[in-house]
Amino acid sequence: MTLDQMPLLQEATIIRTDGAGPLRLRLLDMGLIRGTRVTIQKVAPMGDPLEINLRGYSLTLRREDARFVEVMPL
């Protein structure tokens, strides 16, 4: 399952971050690394972007970028 497919308020653990070049590095720099627990807190009215809670902070991420983060629900 990828991060963009996760239901609202379900907790999951990141198992892999994909993407090519700068996109992957940007996702990793934002803290989306293997082993991190994430929760989708909010979704914008049109479905994009997503507000994600991880490591004690909130991160807003476009749905198209969230599809590169593979997660395993807890």
One Martini backbone bead per residue (centre of mass of N, CA, C, O) as a GRO file, in nm:
protein
   74
    1MET     BB    1   0.101   0.034   0.019
    2THR     BB    2   0.034   0.368  -0.014
    3LEU     BB    3   0.000   0.678   0.121
    4ASP     BB    4  -0.245   0.763  -0.075
    5GLN     BB    5  -0.424   0.490   0.028
    6MET     BB    6  -0.470   0.576   0.304
    7PRO     BB    7  -0.656   0.604   0.564
    8LEU     BB    8  -0.793   0.789   0.783
    9LEU     BB    9  -0.616   0.759   1.093
   10GLN     BB   10  -0.407   0.558   1.002
   11GLU     BB   11  -0.148   0.358   1.097
   12ALA     BB   12   0.200   0.354   0.979
   13THR     BB   13   0.485   0.210   0.812
   14ILE     BB   14   0.768   0.273   0.658
   15ILE     BB   15   0.934   0.072   0.390
   16ARG     BB   16   0.944   0.283   0.134
   17THR     BB   17   1.132   0.508  -0.090
   18ASP     BB   18   1.070   0.642  -0.384
   19GLY     BB   19   1.200   0.764  -0.672
   20ALA     BB   20   1.365   1.022  -0.852
   21GLY     BB   21   1.613   1.174  -0.728
   22PRO     BB   22   1.501   1.465  -0.603
   23LEU     BB   23   1.241   1.345  -0.488
   24ARG     BB   24   1.362   1.140  -0.292
   25LEU     BB   25   1.534   1.342  -0.132
   26ARG     BB   26   1.297   1.517  -0.037
   27LEU     BB   27   1.146   1.297   0.119
   28LEU     BB   28   1.380   1.230   0.312
   29ASP     BB   29   1.418   1.524   0.426
   30MET     BB   30   1.110   1.514   0.548
   31GLY     BB   31   1.114   1.204   0.698
   32LEU     BB   32   1.057   0.963   0.476
   33ILE     BB   33   1.153   0.691   0.642
   34ARG     BB   34   1.236   0.402   0.737
   35GLY     BB   35   1.026   0.327   1.029
   36THR     BB   36   0.820   0.543   1.012
   37ARG     BB   37   0.549   0.687   1.159
   38VAL     BB   38   0.218   0.730   1.013
   39THR     BB   39  -0.053   0.983   0.966
   40ILE     BB   40  -0.359   1.067   0.843
   41GLN     BB   41  -0.527   1.365   0.929
   42LYS     BB   42  -0.577   1.515   0.642
   43VAL     BB   43  -0.802   1.627   0.375
   44ALA     BB   44  -0.866   1.795   0.125
   45PRO     BB   45  -1.155   1.864  -0.039
   46MET     BB   46  -1.011   1.762  -0.329
   47GLY     BB   47  -0.773   1.543  -0.212
   48ASP     BB   48  -0.556   1.790  -0.229
   49PRO     BB   49  -0.376   1.758   0.013
   50LEU     BB   50  -0.189   1.602   0.270
   51GLU     BB   51  -0.197   1.539   0.621
   52ILE     BB   52   0.092   1.450   0.807
   53ASN     BB   53   0.197   1.245   1.080
   54LEU     BB   54   0.541   1.285   1.204
   55ARG     BB   55   0.767   1.303   1.450
   56GLY     BB   56   0.575   1.545   1.584
   57TYR     BB   57   0.470   1.640   1.295
   58SER     BB   58   0.350   1.829   1.025
   59LEU     BB   59   0.271   1.729   0.679
   60THR     BB   60   0.252   1.848   0.351
   61LEU     BB   61   0.127   1.641   0.074
   62ARG     BB   62   0.120   1.535  -0.225
   63ARG     BB   63  -0.030   1.275  -0.377
   64GLU     BB   64   0.190   1.225  -0.601
   65ASP     BB   65   0.416   1.185  -0.377
   66ALA     BB   66   0.282   0.964  -0.187
   67ARG     BB   67   0.310   0.721  -0.400
   68PHE     BB   68   0.635   0.680  -0.316
   69VAL     BB   69   0.519   0.568  -0.035
   70GLU     BB   70   0.566   0.281   0.143
   71VAL     BB   71   0.328   0.098   0.347
   72MET     BB   72   0.241  -0.046   0.679
   73PRO     BB   73  -0.005  -0.135   0.851
   74LEU     BB   74  -0.097  -0.162   1.212
   0.00000   0.00000   0.00000
